[in-house]
């Protein structure tokens, strides 16, 4: 019973994590919109946000990642520089600018196109597979088209106003003197969509970077540090001659910067990285409609925002498309059941040639190629092949090796793969202890 409860909790952890993220993002949307309405520069908000996140996350990264942090290389560092440019600088500044020209609810609804963009980029980068004859692949394609259509409806169709919650007497955080509360949905939509494209690039590049730098906390700290530096340069250029924008008091502006830094940069980058290694970038973005609903309620209650029928229809179309993409993705994580022992490959066949893989059902890559008897595969080559397969997140089945579990585990750790324990894997069978080397 205890094991069943633990297994259930383990399966639920990714869902709990991403739901927490959506509540966190909803709070950020409301606070950030209020701060922008009160005249805060979006460029300064981005800088302060990531400075707070860096200060918060760095001590944990130094202590907890000490044993798992791989050596920094030029290739990894260049990826981190690009990561810090894509999300902290480009995406967030465009998102906040788009929010200035629309509403918090509108911006949250538009971000539901993110999974479709992420899926397209993941397919281009070969992180996703498509078989046009498969109903799951068809769902991904139709869902992507639906999200694009929904975004166009939201942008071009307004319709009558819907009174979700009566706004009279509320809206203490609405725009004040000196603030910015413009309404230009087309201009705002373009900025948000371009920002989402940048965010999707960030998600896919983060998934790629984690394969060679599997230290989520350290990666988060680096992104926040470089994002702060790059964002400062952008802010100085865009707000040159206006030194007063850097001043901050004990008000909504400070709360927005601190909250966004702790919850939406520090915690969010880390949680996204952890969940992404297990479920992939599309899963992480699949729960964004929850954020939209929360923001719609809070935006009407706190900011007295107006909601229009055309935008509700567009949001519904986006959500339908989003879940078609998610349903299509669901097959990717239905791993095949482990084979019975008698059905596994006989021990005289040894692994490995990981460059040769057979596609099963056009969705999972199953390693079944063996090196039978020639003795041409060294121990290190076998171990390295296993680690490469696991590091590439390939579904593994029917693997037999002459290496002892400890040999593989040691090799994997040298490659920076810490979360795989070969001695407990049900998918790898070993020769008898007497013969393993």
HUHULIN-V253557 format. One record per residue. N is the residue number from 1. OMEGA is omega as a letter, one per 30 degrees, with the letter a starting at -180 (* if undefined). NEAR is the number of other C-alpha atoms within 10 Angstrom. D_LAST is the distance of its C-alpha to the last C-alpha in Angstrom with 1 decimal. Layout:
BEGIN
N:OMEGA:NEAR:D_LAST / N:OMEGA:NEAR:D_LAST
END
This chain:
BEGIN
1:l:6:37.2 / 2:l:7:35.7 / 3:l:8:32.6 / 4:l:9:34.9 / 5:l:10:37.0 / 6:l:11:34.0 / 7:l:11:32.8 / 8:l:11:36.4 / 9:l:12:36.6 / 10:l:11:33.4 / 11:a:11:34.9 / 12:a:11:38.2 / 13:l:12:37.1 / 14:l:20:37.2 / 15:l:15:40.7 / 16:a:11:42.0 / 17:a:16:40.8 / 18:l:21:42.6 / 19:l:18:45.7 / 20:l:15:45.9 / 21:a:25:45.7 / 22:l:23:48.7 / 23:l:18:50.8 / 24:l:19:50.0 / 25:l:24:51.0 / 26:l:25:54.2 / 27:l:20:55.2 / 28:a:23:54.6 / 29:a:27:56.7 / 30:a:23:59.7 / 31:a:25:59.6 / 32:l:26:59.0 / 33:l:30:61.9 / 34:l:29:64.1 / 35:l:27:63.3 / 36:l:25:63.9 / 37:a:24:67.2 / 38:l:20:68.2 / 39:l:17:67.8 / 40:l:24:64.3 / 41:l:22:62.9 / 42:l:23:59.7 / 43:l:26:58.4 / 44:l:22:58.8 / 45:l:28:57.3 / 46:a:24:54.1 / 47:a:27:53.9 / 48:a:22:54.6 / 49:a:27:52.2 / 50:l:30:49.2 / 51:l:25:50.3 / 52:a:21:50.3 / 53:a:29:46.9 / 54:l:24:45.4 / 55:a:16:46.9 / 56:a:17:45.6 / 57:a:22:42.0 / 58:l:20:41.1 / 59:l:14:40.7 / 60:l:14:38.2 / 61:a:19:36.3 / 62:a:14:36.1 / 63:a:11:34.9 / 64:a:14:32.8 / 65:a:17:31.0 / 66:a:12:30.2 / 67:a:12:26.5 / 68:a:19:26.1 / 69:l:19:28.6 / 70:l:18:27.1 / 71:l:9:28.8 / 72:l:10:32.1 / 73:l:10:32.5 / 74:a:8:35.8 / 75:l:10:34.7 / 76:a:16:34.0 / 77:l:15:37.2 / 78:l:11:39.3 / 79:l:17:38.1 / 80:l:24:39.0 / 81:l:16:42.4 / 82:l:18:43.0 / 83:a:28:41.9 / 84:l:24:44.4 / 85:a:22:47.1 / 86:a:22:46.6 / 87:a:25:46.8 / 88:a:25:48.4 / 89:a:26:51.0 / 90:a:20:51.7 / 91:a:24:51.1 / 92:l:23:52.5 / 93:l:25:55.6 / 94:l:24:56.4 / 95:a:26:55.8 / 96:l:26:58.1 / 97:l:21:60.7 / 98:l:28:60.6 / 99:l:30:61.1 / 100:a:25:64.1 / 101:l:21:65.7 / 102:l:23:64.9 / 103:l:27:63.9 / 104:l:29:60.8 / 105:l:27:60.8 / 106:a:29:61.1 / 107:l:26:58.3 / 108:l:26:56.0 / 109:a:28:56.9 / 110:a:29:56.3 / 111:l:25:52.8 / 112:l:29:51.9 / 113:a:31:51.6 / 114:a:25:48.4 / 115:l:28:45.9 / 116:l:31:47.5 / 117:l:22:47.3 / 118:l:26:43.7 / 119:l:26:42.9 / 120:l:18:44.7 / 121:l:19:42.9 / 122:l:22:39.5 / 123:l:13:40.3 / 124:a:11:41.4 / 125:l:13:38.2 / 126:l:10:36.1 / 127:l:15:35.0 / 128:l:19:36.9 / 129:l:17:37.2 / 130:l:16:40.5 / 131:a:12:41.3 / 132:l:12:45.1 / 133:a:9:45.2 / 134:l:13:43.3 / 135:l:11:45.6 / 136:l:22:43.3 / 137:l:22:43.4 / 138:l:17:47.2 / 139:l:21:47.4 / 140:a:25:45.8 / 141:l:20:48.2 / 142:l:18:51.3 / 143:l:27:50.3 / 144:l:26:50.0 / 145:l:17:53.5 / 146:l:24:54.9 / 147:l:30:53.9 / 148:l:20:55.5 / 149:l:18:58.6 / 150:l:26:58.8 / 151:l:24:58.6 / 152:l:17:61.5 / 153:l:19:63.5 / 154:a:26:63.0 / 155:a:21:64.2 / 156:a:14:67.1 / 157:a:16:68.4 / 158:l:17:70.0 / 159:a:13:72.2 / 160:a:11:74.0 / 161:l:12:72.8 / 162:l:13:71.1 / 163:a:12:72.0 / 164:l:14:68.7 / 165:a:16:69.9 / 166:a:13:73.4 / 167:a:16:73.1 / 168:l:8:76.5 / 169:l:7:76.5 / 170:l:13:72.8 / 171:l:16:70.8 / 172:a:12:71.0 / 173:l:18:68.2 / 174:a:20:69.9 / 175:l:19:70.8 / 176:a:15:73.1 / 177:a:8:75.4 / 178:a:10:73.5 / 179:a:17:70.6 / 180:l:20:69.3 / 181:a:20:69.5 / 182:l:15:70.0 / 183:l:14:69.8 / 184:a:15:68.6 / 185:a:21:66.1 / 186:l:16:65.6 / 187:l:14:64.9 / 188:a:24:62.7 / 189:l:27:60.8 / 190:l:15:60.0 / 191:a:22:58.6 / 192:a:28:56.5 / 193:l:24:55.1 / 194:l:16:54.2 / 195:l:26:52.6 / 196:l:26:50.6 / 197:l:23:49.4 / 198:l:24:48.3 / 199:l:24:46.6 / 200:l:28:44.7 / 201:l:20:43.5 / 202:a:24:42.3 / 203:a:28:40.4 / 204:l:21:38.6 / 205:l:20:37.9 / 206:l:24:36.7 / 207:l:21:34.1 / 208:a:17:32.9 / 209:a:21:32.9 / 210:l:18:30.8 / 211:l:17:27.9 / 212:l:19:27.7 / 213:a:24:29.4 / 214:l:25:28.2 / 215:a:25:30.4 / 216:a:23:33.4 / 217:l:26:35.6 / 218:l:25:35.3 / 219:l:26:36.0 / 220:a:27:39.0 / 221:l:27:40.3 / 222:a:21:40.1 / 223:a:27:41.9 / 224:l:31:44.6 / 225:a:22:45.2 / 226:l:22:45.5 / 227:l:29:47.5 / 228:a:26:49.9 / 229:a:18:50.4 / 230:l:17:50.9 / 231:l:27:53.0 / 232:l:18:55.2 / 233:l:13:55.9 / 234:a:18:56.9 / 235:l:22:59.1 / 236:l:14:60.9 / 237:a:11:61.6 / 238:a:12:62.7 / 239:a:15:64.7 / 240:a:10:66.1 / 241:a:9:69.3 / 242:a:9:68.7 / 243:a:9:67.4 / 244:a:8:68.5 / 245:a:17:65.7 / 246:l:15:63.3 / 247:a:10:65.3 / 248:a:13:64.0 / 249:l:8:65.6 / 250:a:7:64.7 / 251:a:9:65.1 / 252:a:19:63.4 / 253:l:24:62.1 / 254:l:19:60.2 / 255:l:16:58.9 / 256:a:24:57.7 / 257:a:25:55.8 / 258:a:20:54.2 / 259:a:21:53.3 / 260:a:28:52.0 / 261:a:28:49.9 / 262:a:21:48.3 / 263:a:20:47.9 / 264:l:24:47.8 / 265:a:28:46.0 / 266:a:27:43.9 / 267:a:20:42.8 / 268:l:23:43.1 / 269:a:22:40.9 / 270:a:20:38.1 / 271:l:21:38.4 / 272:a:25:38.6 / 273:a:26:35.4 / 274:a:21:33.5 / 275:a:18:35.0 / 276:l:21:34.6 / 277:a:19:30.8 / 278:a:12:30.8 / 279:l:18:33.9 / 280:a:23:34.9 / 281:a:26:38.1 / 282:l:24:40.5 / 283:a:22:39.8 / 284:a:23:40.6 / 285:a:26:44.0 / 286:a:23:44.9 / 287:a:21:46.7 / 288:l:26:49.3 / 289:l:23:52.2 / 290:l:20:52.0 / 291:a:24:52.8 / 292:a:28:55.7 / 293:l:16:57.2 / 294:a:19:57.0 / 295:l:28:58.5 / 296:l:25:61.3 / 297:a:16:62.4 / 298:l:20:62.1 / 299:l:30:63.6 / 300:a:21:66.6 / 301:a:18:67.0 / 302:a:18:66.4 / 303:a:24:67.2 / 304:a:20:69.8 / 305:l:23:68.1 / 306:a:18:69.6 / 307:a:22:67.7 / 308:a:17:69.0 / 309:a:15:68.6 / 310:a:20:67.4 / 311:l:26:64.5 / 312:l:20:63.6 / 313:l:18:63.5 / 314:l:25:61.4 / 315:l:27:59.0 / 316:l:18:58.7 / 317:l:20:57.9 / 318:a:31:55.2 / 319:l:25:53.6 / 320:l:18:53.8 / 321:l:28:52.1 / 322:a:31:49.5 / 323:l:21:48.5 / 324:l:24:48.4 / 325:a:29:45.8 / 326:l:23:43.9 / 327:l:17:44.1 / 328:l:21:42.8 / 329:a:24:39.9 / 330:a:13:39.2 / 331:a:13:37.3 / 332:a:17:34.8 / 333:l:13:33.4 / 334:a:10:33.5 / 335:l:12:29.8 / 336:l:12:29.2 / 337:l:9:28.2 / 338:a:14:24.7 / 339:l:13:24.4 / 340:a:10:24.4 / 341:a:12:21.3 / 342:a:7:23.0 / 343:a:9:23.9 / 344:a:16:20.4 / 345:a:17:18.9 / 346:a:15:17.5 / 347:a:16:13.8 / 348:l:14:14.4 / 349:a:17:15.2 / 350:l:24:12.7 / 351:g:25:13.9 / 352:l:25:15.5 / 353:a:18:18.9 / 354:l:19:20.5 / 355:l:11:23.7 / 356:a:12:24.4 / 357:l:13:25.3 / 358:l:13:27.8 / 359:l:12:30.6 / 360:a:11:31.3 / 361:l:9:34.9 / 362:a:13:35.3 / 363:a:21:34.2 / 364:l:19:30.4 / 365:a:17:27.7 / 366:l:20:25.0 / 367:l:24:21.8 / 368:a:19:21.6 / 369:a:18:20.9 / 370:l:19:17.8 / 371:a:16:16.7 / 372:l:15:17.0 / 373:a:12:15.5 / 374:l:8:16.6 / 375:a:9:13.4 / 376:a:9:15.3 / 377:a:15:13.1 / 378:l:11:10.9 / 379:a:18:8.0 / 380:l:13:11.0 / 381:l:15:13.2 / 382:a:23:11.5 / 383:a:24:11.3 / 384:l:19:14.8 / 385:l:19:16.1 / 386:a:26:15.4 / 387:l:24:17.1 / 388:a:18:19.9 / 389:a:20:20.5 / 390:a:17:20.8 / 391:l:21:22.8 / 392:l:13:25.1 / 393:l:15:25.7 / 394:l:15:25.0 / 395:a:17:25.0 / 396:l:20:21.7 / 397:l:21:21.5 / 398:a:21:19.6 / 399:l:24:16.3 / 400:a:22:13.2 / 401:l:25:9.8 / 402:a:21:6.5 / 403:l:23:5.1 / 404:l:20:5.7 / 405:a:21:9.3 / 406:l:13:9.6 / 407:a:16:7.8 / 408:a:24:10.4 / 409:l:20:13.0 / 410:a:15:13.1 / 411:l:18:13.5 / 412:a:24:16.1 / 413:l:17:18.0 / 414:l:14:18.2 / 415:l:18:19.9 / 416:l:20:22.2 / 417:a:23:21.1 / 418:a:17:21.6 / 419:a:12:22.7 / 420:l:15:19.7 / 421:a:15:17.4 / 422:a:21:14.5 / 423:a:14:14.1 / 424:a:9:17.7 / 425:l:10:18.1 / 426:a:16:19.7 / 427:l:18:19.2 / 428:l:18:15.5 / 429:a:22:14.0 / 430:l:18:10.4 / 431:a:17:9.4 / 432:a:12:9.9 / 433:a:11:8.2 / 434:a:7:8.3 / 435:a:10:6.4 / 436:a:13:3.8 / 437:*:14:0.0
END
